[in-house]
Amino acid sequence: MEKRYTETIGRLQTERRKRKKKSQFLLSLKLISFLAMAAFIYGACIQPYVFLFIALALVSAAIYVFALIRDGRCVREMEQMDALIKVCQNELSYLKGDFRAFDDGARYASSEHEFTYDLDIFGRDSLFQRINRTRTEEGSDRLARKLSVLETDTETIRANQQAVNDLSERFEWRLRFMAGEKIQSRFVQLCREMSSKSQGNAPVSPAGKVVKMIPYASSALTLLTLLGYICDWWPGMWFSLLFFVQLAVCIIRGKKMQHTILTTDKLHHEFKGYLDLLREIQQEPFQAKALQSLQKQLFEGPENSIRAFRRLTRLQNLFDQRSNALMYVVLNGLFLYDLLLQRKFDEWMARYLPHVEIWVDQVSEFDALVSLGNYAANNPNNTIPQILTQATDPMIRACDTYHPFLAHKQPVANSFTLDKKRIAIVTGANMAGKSTFLRTIGINYILATTGAPVCASEFSFSIVSLFSSMRTADNLSRNISYFHAELLRLKQLIQHVRSQNYTLIILDEILKGTNSKDKLQGSILFLNEISRYNMSALIATHDLELARLEEKDASLYQNYCFEIELSHDIRYSYRIQKGVAQNLNASFLLQDILKACRQDEPVET
């Protein structure tokens, strides 16, 4: 992918230079044609060949307009190329491990969530920051929801897999979709506020229909009196009376009309941000059924998104016509123009506003899926996981799996299978790879439920809920100690397991905040409790005594370890294997530190 992004940048920069030269030529042409037009107009005023000079002035004006239009197109094309170049540059930075250009989603982080805090889903250098390429706030929210509220429907996950795979193969289209500034507006919130205030959705009574006809009847009567005055059928006072009465009505309603105009402008401005995305979605022939379904809902039928925007644009143009003082007086005096526009605005609200939230929801789904498709394209070695649906299938079966954050650092891959109703106890020395492995399983499981490819040569999973406890912290402001925080987290875990059909549990050290004997007894008590429920657990521990549980019940407990080699230095394999760790390194490492400190001590004289 790095080569493709680099080649695309080079091609776009070459095209941009051509557009720049063309724009400079058109700029010169505009200047020359404008000066020529001015000279010919002057010549028509002082020379006898008036028609010739007027014809030449018109030709110059036509050339000027042509150059103006083409130059505007060139400028827009250069702006689009700049946006595409920026996208490619950001993706190159991503491939080199620099994610600063992308939103980290820190606002979604919560230490009380079932797993996102422990597994680095949100925040700096998080999974969200690596994936997120959304253009809309709603799309960002949708992606965050996909990563934090795991999908449980098998068919939906499979449909998302097809959609992500389809989008990953559309390189040029993805670049166009991702190019441009982020749409910061909360369009749905605006529409909800407007919907609560709008009266356009209320059913119209027969009396209301009669009232709606009054402006048309009044305008027709005014025009009739004008015609009678012109034809000298009756005096002009009747026309003047109706004209100024209609104008007065519109002036009295001016405050409400101004609010309608501001609302229309705001709606149009917010909607316009989505228009480019809608056009990109409309023009692409997707193959995935999920994407085709979204397209159909957005663009088929009389109430479709593009038609709604066009009518809103037309309505805004009509509002602009009344901004001229003379036009305001004439249009309102003759036609009650403001009342007619208010009617059209209410009709637009009644017809399209109920659909806007649905359209935005569908665009946000596209937005989130594009991010996942882009992630898949940037990681071509990843694998599309398989969904296990049988009760006898394992919870997770992974071959050569590794942590997504280590994809650019030649990671050590591991193979691992966790059956249902089993507890895998992982022992090992400090820094041997236990916590990283737990996060490897957790993050790849989350990716699998979104429909994205995972970091493995093969990966199969059963659809269950997920809960982790790896980063417990005290909270002095709430008077919660570290140990108390651990207990609260374990209580939350048990409540979660009880409420779910099946749960994958990931724990890194149970009861770290107490002494070894108490910790062992408490850990055994806790494991006995959770084993009563439908769950599978992956637990890392330094307590080798906990590994003896396999001797008591091998059908429930399985021992795994990350072993190290101790000689003159420590060698880490980072490979998981069955059994219990034999070598520990805390004392070894501490001896090295103390030795280094003694060497740094000043010599007394």
Stockholm file with secondary structure:
# STOCKHOLM 1.0

chainA/1-605         MEKRYTETIGRLQTERRKRKKKSQFLLSLKLISFLAMAAFIYGACIQPYVFLFIALALVSAAIYVFALIRDGRCVREMEQMDALIKVCQNELSYLKGDFRAFDDGARYASSEHEFTYDLDIFGRDSLFQRINRTRTEEGSDRLARKLSVLETDTETIRANQQAVNDLSERFEWRLRFMAGEKIQSRFVQLCREMSSKSQGNAPVSPAGKVVKMIPYASSALTLLTLLGYICDWWPGMWFSLLFFVQLAVCIIRGKKMQHTILTTDKLHHEFKGYLDLLREIQQEPFQAKALQSLQKQLFEGPENSIRAFRRLTRLQNLFDQRSNALMYVVLNGLFLYDLLLQRKFDEWMARYLPHVEIWVDQVSEFDALVSLGNYAANNPNNTIPQILTQATDPMIRACDTYHPFLAHKQPVANSFTLDKKRIAIVTGANMAGKSTFLRTIGINYILATTGAPVCASEFSFSIVSLFSSMRTADNLSRNISYFHAELLRLKQLIQHVRSQNYTLIILDEILKGTNSKDKLQGSILFLNEISRYNMSALIATHDLELARLEEKDASLYQNYCFEIELSHDIRYSYRIQKGVAQNLNASFLLQDILKACRQDEPVET
#=GR chainA/1-605 SS CHHHHHHHHHHHHHHHHHHHHHHHHHHHHHHHHHHHHHHHHHHHHHSSCHHHHHHHHHHHHHHHHHHHHHHHHHHHHHHHHHHHHHHHHHHHHHHTTCCTTSCCCGGGCCTTSSSTTTTTCSSTTCHHHHHCCCSBHHHHHHHHHHHHSCCCCHHHHHHHHHHHHHHHTCHHHHHHHHCSCCBCCCHHHHHHHHHHHCCTTSCCCHHHHHHHHHHHHHHHHHHHHHHHHHTTSSCTHHHHHHHHHHHHHHHHTHHHHHHHHHHHHHHHHHHHHHHHHHHHHHHCCCCSHHHHHHHHHHHSSSSCHHHHHHHHHHHHHHHHHTTSHHHHHHHHHHHCHHHHHHHHHHHHHHHHHHHHHHHHHHHHHHHHHHHHHHHHHHCTTCBCCEEECSTTSCSEEEEEECCGGGTTSCCCCEEEEECTTCEEEEEECTTSSHHHHHHHHHHHHHHHHHTCCBSSSEEEEECCEEEEECCCCCBGGGTBCHHHHHHHHHHHHHHHHHHSSCEEEEEESSCTTSCHHHHHHHHHHHHHHHTTSSEEEEEEESCGGGGGHHHHCTTTEEEEEEEEEESSSEEEEEEEEESCCCCCCHHHHHHHHHHHHHHHSCCCC
#=GC SS_cons         CHHHHHHHHHHHHHHHHHHHHHHHHHHHHHHHHHHHHHHHHHHHHHSSCHHHHHHHHHHHHHHHHHHHHHHHHHHHHHHHHHHHHHHHHHHHHHHTTCCTTSCCCGGGCCTTSSSTTTTTCSSTTCHHHHHCCCSBHHHHHHHHHHHHSCCCCHHHHHHHHHHHHHHHTCHHHHHHHHCSCCBCCCHHHHHHHHHHHCCTTSCCCHHHHHHHHHHHHHHHHHHHHHHHHHTTSSCTHHHHHHHHHHHHHHHHTHHHHHHHHHHHHHHHHHHHHHHHHHHHHHHCCCCSHHHHHHHHHHHSSSSCHHHHHHHHHHHHHHHHHTTSHHHHHHHHHHHCHHHHHHHHHHHHHHHHHHHHHHHHHHHHHHHHHHHHHHHHHHCTTCBCCEEECSTTSCSEEEEEECCGGGTTSCCCCEEEEECTTCEEEEEECTTSSHHHHHHHHHHHHHHHHHTCCBSSSEEEEECCEEEEECCCCCBGGGTBCHHHHHHHHHHHHHHHHHHSSCEEEEEESSCTTSCHHHHHHHHHHHHHHHTTSSEEEEEEESCGGGGGHHHHCTTTEEEEEEEEEESSSEEEEEEEEESCCCCCCHHHHHHHHHHHHHHHSCCCC
//
